[in-house]
Amino acid sequence: MNYQLEINEPIDVGVRRIATELIDDAIARIEAPDRDPHEVVHEVRKDCKKLRGLLRLIRPQVPKLYKAENKYFRDAAAALSGIRDAEAASESYDALLNAFEGEVDRQGLAPVRRALTMHKQHLAEHQGDLDARLEAFGEQMRAARKRVADWRLPADDAKHGKGGFGLLQGGLTKTYARGRKAMDVACGDPEVETFHDWRKRAKYLRYHLRLLRPIWPQVFKCTRKEVKRLGDLLGDDHDFAILEKVLKDGLANDPDEGRLEVLDALMRQRSIQLRDEAEWLGRRIYAEKPKVFRKRIGGYWATAHTEQEATMA
């Protein structure tokens, strides 16, 4: 699967190709005879996020299409989110203790880990038939695949600039500007919701950089790697909110209240570390004003297309 727009490919053709590849990937994972349902959930939800990132890049050009399809893929993925949240709580717990290796009594906290495992098992048993939900998701993807061919997308022409960058610059600039603003809001008002919103904006920027990677592969690969690191930092921080809820539900009757107090203190301390690192990195990723960012990327795009034309002359 090639999640990138090719320089020698019309944008409307590239968008349809990428959307079809992502949907086909999700369908193939669901139809695999030896599938691990929980792994499939994780991967097909990523496919939906990438589809939404692709649509967001062309959003200003096709607002009605974006609104309808974005909601469709968001809701389809949301139907599979419960199991993934339970997995995230266990992963967050393990990462938290790893961050304070040698400073905490793992054996004393063992009942917490067991409670998280039991919570995940309980959730899997009481959320209905996961296989049936995956089959329903597969039907949704098959229906979506049929629609892609009918997507009404603007074609490249002279009014959209060299290589049609005008079709992409609105969505790219909006994603960058919103991420920059979300960073300022989160750092000024450090709440779970504000940092989670910043995380979502950073993820879309990463998707856009991957889609545009062919215009300067080396630079975009490095930049995207740093944006991914930013998203991972913000994601690890957000997972504490999920972990906290699961712990309060799963350990509500734990006679040893000290265990929750220890974990609460560790989560607060680790959250400060993650957010400080995220702000340091974010200030560099979002250093440019949106118009400057747009012009820079547009310059790369135009240069890549000029070079492509020269090789074909």
C-alpha positions in Angstrom: 0.0 0.0 0.0 1.5 3.3 -1.1 0.1 6.1 1.0 1.5 9.0 -1.0 0.6 11.1 -4.0 2.8 10.5 -6.9 4.4 13.5 -8.8 3.4 12.2 -12.2 -0.2 11.4 -11.2 -3.2 13.7 -11.4 -4.4 14.5 -7.9 -7.9 13.3 -8.4 -6.6 9.9 -9.7 -4.2 9.7 -6.8 -6.8 10.4 -4.2 -9.1 7.7 -5.6 -6.2 5.2 -5.8 -5.1 5.8 -2.2 -8.6 5.6 -0.9 -9.2 2.3 -2.7 -5.9 0.8 -1.5 -6.8 1.7 2.1 -10.3 0.2 1.9 -8.9 -2.9 0.2 -6.4 -3.3 3.0 -9.1 -3.2 5.6 -11.2 -5.7 3.7 -8.3 -8.0 3.2 -7.5 -8.0 6.9 -11.0 -8.8 7.8 -11.2 -11.7 5.2 -7.9 -13.2 6.2 -8.5 -16.8 7.4 -5.9 -16.8 10.1 -6.7 -13.3 11.4 -6.2 -12.2 15.0 -9.4 -10.2 15.6 -7.8 -7.8 18.1 -4.9 -7.0 15.7 -7.4 -6.6 12.9 -9.3 -4.0 14.9 -6.1 -2.0 15.5 -5.1 -2.1 11.8 -8.4 -1.3 10.2 -9.0 1.6 12.6 -5.7 3.0 11.4 -6.9 2.6 7.8 -9.9 4.7 8.7 -7.8 7.4 10.2 -5.6 7.5 7.1 -8.7 7.8 4.9 -9.9 10.7 7.0 -6.5 12.3 6.7 -6.6 11.9 2.9 -10.1 13.5 2.8 -8.9 16.3 5.1 -6.2 17.3 2.6 -8.8 18.0 -0.1 -11.5 19.2 2.3 -11.8 22.8 1.1 -12.3 21.6 -2.5 -15.1 19.1 -1.7 -16.7 20.1 1.6 -19.9 18.0 1.2 -18.0 14.9 0.2 -15.6 15.4 3.1 -18.4 15.9 5.6 -20.3 12.7 4.5 -17.3 10.4 4.1 -15.4 11.6 7.1 -18.4 10.9 9.3 -18.9 7.5 7.6 -15.3 6.3 8.3 -15.2 7.9 11.8 -18.4 6.1 12.9 -17.3 2.8 11.3 -14.1 2.9 13.3 -15.8 4.0 16.5 -17.9 0.8 16.6 -14.6 -1.1 17.1 -13.0 1.2 19.7 -13.9 -0.4 23.0 -11.4 -3.3 22.8 -8.6 -1.0 21.7 -9.2 1.3 24.7 -8.9 -1.7 27.1 -5.6 -2.7 25.3 -4.4 0.9 25.6 -5.0 0.9 29.4 -2.7 -2.1 29.8 0.0 -0.7 27.5 -0.1 2.6 29.3 0.3 0.9 32.7 3.3 -1.1 31.5 4.9 2.0 29.9 4.3 4.0 33.1 6.1 1.5 35.3 8.9 1.1 32.8 9.4 4.9 32.9 10.0 4.6 36.7 11.9 1.3 36.6 13.7 0.8 39.9 11.6 3.4 41.7 8.4 1.4 42.2 7.4 -1.9 43.8 6.1 -3.9 40.8 5.2 -6.8 43.0 3.1 -4.7 45.3 1.3 -3.3 42.3 0.7 -6.8 40.7 -3.0 -6.8 41.6 -3.4 -3.7 39.4 -2.0 -5.5 36.4 -4.2 -8.5 37.0 -7.3 -6.2 37.3 -6.4 -4.6 33.9 -6.2 -8.0 32.3 -9.5 -9.1 33.8 -11.1 -5.9 32.6 -10.0 -6.5 29.0 -11.3 -10.1 29.1 -14.6 -9.0 30.6 -15.0 -6.3 28.0 -14.3 -8.7 25.2 -16.9 -11.2 26.6 -19.6 -8.5 27.0 -19.2 -6.4 23.9 -20.9 -8.9 21.7 -19.4 -11.0 19.0 -16.3 -9.3 17.8 -16.2 -11.4 14.7 -19.7 -10.3 13.8 -18.8 -6.6 14.4 -15.8 -7.1 12.1 -18.0 -8.6 9.4 -20.4 -5.6 9.7 -17.4 -3.3 9.4 -16.3 -5.2 6.3 -19.7 -4.7 4.7 -19.3 -0.9 5.4 -15.9 -0.9 3.7 -17.3 -2.8 0.6 -20.0 -0.2 0.3 -17.5 2.6 0.7 -15.3 1.1 -2.0 -18.1 1.3 -4.6 -18.6 5.0 -3.8 -15.0 6.0 -4.4 -15.3 5.7 -8.1 -18.2 8.2 -8.0 -16.4 10.8 -5.8 -16.6 14.1 -7.6 -13.1 15.5 -7.3 -11.8 18.6 -9.1 -9.3 17.9 -11.8 -5.8 19.5 -12.1 -5.7 22.5 -14.4 -3.8 25.7 -14.9 -5.7 27.7 -12.3 -4.6 25.4 -9.6 -0.9 26.1 -10.1 2.0 23.9 -11.0 1.0 20.3 -10.5 -2.3 21.3 -9.0 -1.0 22.3 -5.6 -3.9 24.7 -5.3 -6.1 21.7 -4.8 -4.2 20.7 -1.7 -2.9 23.9 -0.2 -6.1 24.8 1.6 -6.4 21.5 3.4 -2.7 21.4 4.2 -2.6 24.9 5.6 -5.8 24.4 7.6 -4.4 21.3 9.2 -1.1 23.0 10.1 -2.8 26.2 11.4 -5.2 24.2 13.5 -2.4 22.2 15.0 -0.4 25.3 15.8 -3.4 26.9 17.5 -4.2 23.6 19.4 -0.6 23.6 20.7 -1.0 27.2 22.0 -4.3 26.3 23.6 -3.0 23.1 25.2 0.1 24.7 26.6 -1.9 27.6 28.0 -4.7 25.5 29.4 -3.1 22.0 30.1 -6.2 19.8 30.3 -6.8 16.3 29.0 -9.2 17.6 26.3 -6.9 20.3 25.0 -3.9 18.0 24.7 -6.0 15.4 23.1 -7.2 17.9 20.5 -3.6 18.8 19.8 -2.7 15.2 19.4 -5.4 14.7 16.7 -4.2 17.8 14.8 -0.6 16.6 14.9 -1.7 13.1 13.6 -3.4 14.7 10.5 -0.2 16.7 9.8 1.8 13.5 9.9 -0.6 11.9 7.4 -0.4 15.0 5.1 3.4 14.9 5.2 3.4 11.3 4.2 1.0 12.0 1.3 3.3 14.7 0.0 6.6 12.8 0.7 7.6 12.3 -3.0 8.3 16.0 -3.5 11.4 15.7 -1.2 11.6 12.2 0.3 14.5 12.7 2.7 13.3 15.9 4.3 9.7 14.8 4.6 10.7 11.5 6.1 12.7 13.2 8.8 10.0 15.8 9.5 7.2 13.2 9.6 9.3 11.2 12.0 9.4 14.1 14.4 5.7 14.8 14.0 5.1 11.1 14.8 7.2 11.4 17.9 5.1 14.4 18.9 1.9 12.4 18.4 3.4 9.5 20.4 4.2 11.8 23.3 0.7 13.3 23.3 -0.8 9.8 22.8 1.0 8.4 25.8 -0.2 11.3 27.9 -3.8 10.9 26.7 -3.7 7.1 27.5 -3.4 8.1 31.2 -7.0 9.4 31.1 -8.1 6.0 29.8 -6.0 4.2 32.4 -7.3 6.3 35.2 -10.9 5.5 34.4 -10.2 1.8 34.0 -8.4 1.7 37.3 -11.1 3.5 39.2 -13.7 1.1 37.8 -11.6 -2.1 38.1 -10.2 -1.3 41.6 -13.2 0.4 43.2 -13.3 -2.3 45.9 -9.6 -2.7 46.4 -8.9 -2.7 50.1 -5.4 -1.2 49.5 -6.2 2.4 48.5 -2.5 3.2 48.6 -2.0 1.4 45.2 -4.2 3.9 43.4 -2.6 6.8 45.2 0.9 5.6 44.0 -0.3 5.2 40.5 -2.1 8.6 40.5 1.2 10.3 41.6 3.2 8.5 39.0 0.8 9.4 36.2 0.8 13.1 37.2 4.6 13.1 37.3 4.9 11.3 34.0 2.3 13.5 32.4 4.3 16.6 33.2 7.4 15.1 31.6 5.5 14.1 28.5 3.9 17.5 28.1 7.1 19.4 28.6 8.8 17.3 25.9 5.8 17.7 23.6 5.9 21.5 23.9 9.6 21.6 23.2 9.1 19.5 20.1 5.9 21.2 19.0 7.4 24.7 19.1 9.9 23.6 16.5 7.4 21.7 14.3 5.0 24.6 14.3 7.7 27.4 14.2 6.5 28.9 10.9 3.3 30.9 10.4 0.8 29.0 8.3 1.2 31.2 5.2 5.0 30.7 5.3 4.6 27.0 5.8 2.2 26.9 2.8 4.6 28.8 0.5 7.5 26.6 1.5 5.7 23.3 0.7 4.2 24.9 -2.4 7.7 25.7 -3.6 8.9 22.2 -3.0 5.9 20.9 -5.0 6.4 23.2 -7.9 10.1 22.4 -8.1 9.4 18.6 -8.0 6.9 19.0 -10.9 9.3 21.2 -12.9 12.0 18.5 -12.6 9.5 15.8 -13.5 8.6 17.6 -16.6 12.2 18.1 -17.6 12.9 14.3 -17.3 9.9 13.6 -19.5 10.8 16.2 -22.2 
